[in-house]
Amino acid sequence: MTYLAIEDLQKDVCKKYETKFFASPSNLKVGISLNVRDGIVPINGLRHPPEGDTTGWYIYAGEGDIPDDNEFFKPLHVEHLDEWCLQIKKYLGLPPGWRFLIAGGYEDVWFDESLLDI
């Protein structure tokens, strides 16, 4: 899928949830857990304000809380997400403070103000 097609999908998601589009350029990084590649569901995403060369996105698979482990999230450029989990890319246009949870045909997307206070 081309970058423009992904960006159109991202803008559609933002429109659906009545929020502004906030790009996640392909040269920037997300924090991602290794288990995302394993097909574990649900897949969770949350976005803090971007810092440095990151988008602010943290993505992990499974239920429950994020482990308190500094090595849990690995840096990955957005452009490489196609190889890990293509279906999450459409959510990466949501601005800081937003979360998503997907599993099969299930989708939950919501704003969480606490993500802005880091």
C-alpha positions as CSV (number, residue, x, y, z in Angstrom):
1,M,0.0,0.0,0.0
2,T,1.4,3.4,-0.9
3,Y,2.1,6.1,1.7
4,L,-0.7,8.3,0.3
5,A,-3.2,5.4,0.6
6,I,-2.2,4.8,4.2
7,E,-2.5,8.5,4.9
8,D,-6.0,8.6,3.4
9,L,-7.0,5.7,5.7
10,Q,-5.5,7.5,8.7
11,K,-7.5,10.6,7.8
12,D,-10.7,8.5,7.6
13,V,-10.1,7.1,11.1
14,C,-9.6,10.7,12.4
15,K,-12.7,11.8,10.7
16,K,-14.7,8.9,12.1
17,Y,-13.6,9.8,15.7
18,E,-13.9,13.5,15.1
19,T,-10.3,14.5,15.8
20,K,-7.5,16.2,13.9
21,F,-5.1,14.2,11.8
22,F,-1.6,14.2,13.3
23,A,0.9,12.5,11.0
24,S,3.4,9.7,11.9
25,P,6.1,10.2,9.3
26,S,7.7,6.9,8.1
27,N,11.2,8.1,9.1
28,L,10.1,8.4,12.8
29,K,9.9,5.6,15.3
30,V,7.3,3.8,17.4
31,G,7.9,1.8,20.5
32,I,6.6,-1.7,19.8
33,S,6.6,-5.0,21.8
34,L,8.1,-8.0,20.1
35,N,4.9,-10.0,20.7
36,V,3.0,-7.9,18.1
37,R,4.7,-10.0,15.3
38,D,3.4,-13.2,16.9
39,G,-0.3,-12.5,16.0
40,I,-1.3,-12.1,19.7
41,V,-4.6,-10.2,20.2
42,P,-5.7,-7.7,21.1
43,I,-3.3,-5.2,19.8
44,N,-3.1,-2.0,21.8
45,G,-1.8,1.4,20.8
46,L,-1.4,4.6,22.8
47,R,0.1,7.9,21.8
48,H,2.1,10.2,24.0
49,P,3.3,13.6,22.7
50,P,6.2,13.0,20.2
51,E,9.8,13.5,21.4
52,G,12.9,13.6,19.3
53,D,12.8,11.0,16.5
54,T,9.7,9.3,17.8
55,T,6.0,9.5,16.9
56,G,4.9,9.1,20.5
57,W,3.2,5.8,19.6
58,Y,3.6,2.7,21.8
59,I,2.1,-0.6,20.5
60,Y,1.8,-3.9,22.3
61,A,-0.2,-7.1,22.0
62,G,-2.1,-9.0,24.7
63,E,-4.4,-8.2,27.6
64,G,-3.5,-6.5,30.8
65,D,-1.1,-3.8,31.8
66,I,2.2,-2.9,30.2
67,P,5.0,-4.7,32.0
68,D,7.3,-2.5,34.1
69,D,10.3,-3.5,31.9
70,N,12.5,-0.9,30.2
71,E,13.2,-3.4,27.5
72,F,9.6,-4.2,26.7
73,F,9.3,-1.7,23.8
74,K,11.7,-1.8,20.9
75,P,12.2,1.2,18.6
76,L,11.0,0.6,15.1
77,H,10.6,3.0,12.2
78,V,7.0,3.5,11.0
79,E,8.1,2.4,7.5
80,H,8.9,-1.1,8.8
81,L,5.4,-1.7,10.4
82,D,4.2,-3.3,7.2
83,E,6.4,-6.3,8.1
84,W,5.1,-6.4,11.7
85,C,1.4,-5.6,11.7
86,L,0.0,-3.7,8.7
87,Q,-3.5,-3.2,10.2
88,I,-2.3,-0.8,12.9
89,K,-1.0,1.8,10.4
90,K,-4.4,3.2,9.8
91,Y,-4.6,4.4,13.4
92,L,-1.2,6.2,13.4
93,G,-2.8,9.5,12.3
94,L,-4.6,9.9,15.6
95,P,-3.1,12.7,17.7
96,P,-1.4,12.4,21.1
97,G,-3.8,11.3,23.8
98,W,-5.5,8.7,21.7
99,R,-5.6,4.9,22.1
100,F,-6.8,2.0,20.1
101,L,-7.5,-1.7,20.8
102,I,-8.1,-4.1,17.9
103,A,-8.8,-7.8,17.7
104,G,-10.1,-9.4,14.6
105,G,-13.2,-7.4,13.6
106,Y,-13.3,-5.6,16.9
107,E,-12.2,-1.9,17.1
108,D,-12.2,0.4,20.1
109,V,-10.7,3.9,19.8
110,W,-10.8,6.6,22.5
111,F,-9.2,9.7,23.9
112,D,-7.2,9.4,27.2
113,E,-6.1,12.7,28.5
114,S,-3.7,11.1,30.9
115,L,-1.4,10.2,28.0
116,L,-0.6,13.9,27.6
117,D,0.9,14.1,31.1
118,I,4.2,12.2,30.8
